[in-house]
Amino acid sequence: MTALDSPEATPSRRGSAIEVLWVALWLGLTSFGGPVAHLGYFREEYVQRRRWLDDRAYADLVALSQFLPGPASSQVGIAIGTARAGWLGGLLAWVGFTLPSAVAMALFAFGVTRFDLAGAGWLHGLKVAAVAVVANAVWGMAPGLAAGRVRGAIAIGAACVVLLVPSSLAQIAVIAAGGVIGWRLLARPAGEAMAGDEAGDALPHGSRGVAAVLLVVFFALLLGLPLLRSAVPSHVVAMVDVYYRVASLVFGGGHVVLPLLQAEVVPPGWVPADQFIAGYGAAQAVPGPLFSFAAFLGAVQGPSPNGWLGAAVALGAIYVPSFLLVWGVLPFWARLREVEAVQAASRGMGAVVVGVLIAALYTPVWTSAILGPADLALALVCLGMLAVWRLPPWTVVAFAAAAGMLLAR
């Protein structure tokens, strides 16, 4: 009997998919603060209040989400929904958690495209808010992910490479290199305990045969979509390839997806640079996953499809890898996470995450937002609101937008 099947952890061992949907929808409407905060909301709702699983099982699911590329909090939600009500539960857990922010971001995109916002002070304020948010992410992640000389060097090296070679291929290369370096240099000595090792059997188990098929589909799409894109001159195919590939290769969650998406949609002219940064700033003001930023990009971009159809295509493509990976890896994770080589590679890739964020903080975030002393002062105040006073990000974004309007007068 697994922890997820324990009567003490789950008074009713299975629930309905509709139940999962309503709980996830409430979380999608109220969970501000980014991936780490989301995990806190999840624990309070799923573990403490509803007792759908215990802390041991929850810790294992969080570890799984940190190991996989993609949006960590969304993947935890999908896994919990799947454990509670099967695959439909996993799907509806994602729908409930993602829908509010995705709709909000698509509506914001319509405002950006239909009105002349080029000189809007509040729009520039959103860009400044993005500086504070990314800086706060670096500040919060560096002590845990880039601690020590080796991981610190990996982070600095990754930042230098991404700054000097600004392309998505360079970012992917440094992630892979970080994994290799971590595997070779960051392995724990034999017999040294890893935090949470005792929780390996707390995961829900499924069919490994089906899981293997899903993993094959994941890699087939990752390798096949670029080939299909080169053979079929379709913008829909190009969109699916970009958003699927970005989500499949980004480690570290929503903030780290920024430079990967920027490299894919801004240089070819799909999304203007100003609108990209403004949308990323607005994404901090809504609850739910930061990957809903894809809905904004799909709605605002050119050429067609855009609008609601573009938002749906981008949002769907960026989340398909999460479903394939969570459902594909979950049955194997209890054993896989005990392999020290996997853990060491994960440490190296975690350090790369910090370096990529440092590079993103400079370009495109800083270079497009900090145009003078007033902008820098506003960014520092916003950073203090986030890091010192611990205010919710949506209040910081609202303050930055209002301050931007005042500074523009």
Secondary structure, DSSP 8 states (H G I E B T S, - for coil): --GGG-TTT-SSS---HHHHHHHHHHHHHH--S-HHHHHHHHIIIIIIIS-SS-HHHHHHHHHHHHHSSS-HHHHHHHHHHHHHHHHHHHHHHHHHHHHHHHHHHHHHHHHHHHS--TT-HHHHHHHHHHHHHHHHHHHHHHHHHS-SHHHHHHHHHHHHHHHHS-SHHHHHHHHHHHHHHHHHH----TT---TTGGGGGGS----HHHHHHHHHHHHHHHHHHHHHHHHS--HHHHHHHHHHHHHHH--S-GGGHHHHHHHHHTTTTSS-HHHHHHHHHHHTTSSS-GGGHHHHHHHH-SSSS-HHHHHHHHHHHHHHHHHHHHHHHHHHHHHHTT-HHHHHHHHHHHHHHHHHHHHHIIIIIIHHH--SHHHHHHHHHHHHHHHTS---HHHHHHHHHHHHHHHH-
